[in-house]
Amino acid sequence: MPVAAQTANAPAEPIAAPDPTLTGDTVTVAIAGAWLPDYEGSNDYRLVPGPAAIGSFRNLSFQVLGNRASIDLIPNRPGPTWDVQAGPIGVINFNRSNLNAIDDVRVRALGKRGTAIELGGYAGIGKTGVLTSPYDKLSASVSYRYDVNGVHKSGILTPSVNYFTPLSLKAAVGLFAAAEHVERGFARTYFDVDAAGAAASGLPTYTARGGWKHWTIGLAGTYSLTGNLLKGVKLIAGGSYKRMLNDFGTSPVTAIAGSRSQWLGAVGLGYTF
């Protein structure tokens, strides 16, 4: 489910996607349109384009999904087996960095935020051949990344669970669940309303603490229009639901100007070679 990052903040969790470890060394490139909130916590939505690339080269798998990129530096072994995963991860956080992309005048009045570069790593474990066939895969991972250019000066911890299964030679589906725990700097940057912000926006003052920010569930599917899952043009679609938690759900940015419920949908075309 590729999503864009030019005018809105794309999700930073891992997204259920065709698993390259099940198909050998292949690369899928895709372009899609995504319907997503104007900012994290918004109840206004917009359509944005976004690229993606998912694949495996010399048994090292990688993903570039919208504003998120990662690579597994532990080589994959073929066949039904355990897969230990570890490697770097990076996210470009565009949340509220473009006021023209925000419809709500109250949130626009709170001012622009910088674009945060969040870098870190992840570790996980997966098992191929779990439920439906020798080719399905269940995996769990945890990542930690930190803002390295001083926008919110804090870290984000993300545990996630993913399941992927081919349904035939032409179709596959993936499911995922994830959550995010953020430090206080993140909370204050994106969910606080100080006295000046309250005067400008009309929202009440609010001080947010760090903690569990949200949980997310979602699914994605792909269907080959030419060839099969290993080669050719394919249709890619998916969606997710995110629920804002704790101070992040009660912040005026969410509770008054937006919504605790956050939806995302995307559809596009990819090519595997």
Beta strands, then each sheet from edge to edge (+ up, - down):
strand 1: 27-37
strand 2: 45-57
strand 3: 60-65
strand 4: 68-71
strand 5: 82-93
strand 6: 116-128
strand 7: 137-147
strand 8: 155-166
strand 9: 171-182
strand 10: 211-224
strand 11: 232-244
strand 12: 261-272
sheet 1: 1+ 2- 3+ 4- 5+ 6- 7+ 8- 9+ 10- 11+ 12- 1+
end
